[in-house]
Amino acid sequence: MLKNYYKLPVMCLLRVKDSIDTWEKRFGANGYFEFIESYMGSQIKGSEMNFTLMSPGLWEM
């Protein structure tokens, strides 16, 4: 039961790690941050880091 409870968060973290590795390999140490900025930078308002963005299709994983 506990394993199922953590399945989705762990899957999400592993996908983020894979993405970071990919973008850093392609564009250097700031590659992932540049990718994120171009992908969803316009959706983030303000300077505080207390925001979330829901990805379409997340629950179909």
C-alpha positions in Angstrom: 0.0 0.0 0.0 2.8 2.4 0.9 4.5 1.6 -2.4 1.4 2.6 -4.4 1.1 5.8 -2.4 4.6 7.0 -3.5 4.5 5.6 -7.0 3.3 8.8 -8.8 5.6 11.3 -6.9 8.6 9.0 -7.5 7.8 8.6 -11.2 7.6 12.4 -11.5 10.9 13.0 -9.7 12.6 10.4 -12.0 11.2 12.1 -15.1 12.5 15.5 -13.8 15.9 14.0 -13.2 16.1 12.5 -16.7 15.1 15.8 -18.1 17.7 17.7 -16.2 20.4 15.2 -17.3 19.3 15.6 -20.9 19.3 19.4 -21.0 22.5 19.7 -19.1 24.2 17.3 -21.5 23.0 19.3 -24.5 23.5 22.9 -23.2 25.7 22.8 -20.1 25.1 23.5 -16.5 22.2 26.0 -17.1 20.6 23.9 -19.8 17.7 22.7 -17.8 16.9 26.2 -16.4 17.0 27.7 -19.9 14.6 24.9 -21.1 12.2 25.5 -18.2 12.3 29.3 -18.8 11.4 28.9 -22.5 8.8 26.3 -21.8 6.8 27.8 -18.9 8.5 31.1 -17.9 5.6 33.2 -19.1 3.2 31.3 -16.7 5.2 32.2 -13.6 4.3 35.5 -12.0 6.3 37.3 -9.3 9.7 36.5 -7.9 8.7 34.1 -5.0 9.2 30.4 -5.6 5.9 29.2 -4.3 4.1 28.1 -7.4 2.9 24.9 -9.1 1.9 24.2 -12.7 -0.2 21.2 -13.5 1.0 19.4 -16.6 -1.7 18.2 -19.0 -2.1 14.5 -19.0 -0.3 13.9 -15.7 -2.9 11.6 -14.2 -3.0 9.4 -17.3 0.5 8.1 -16.6 
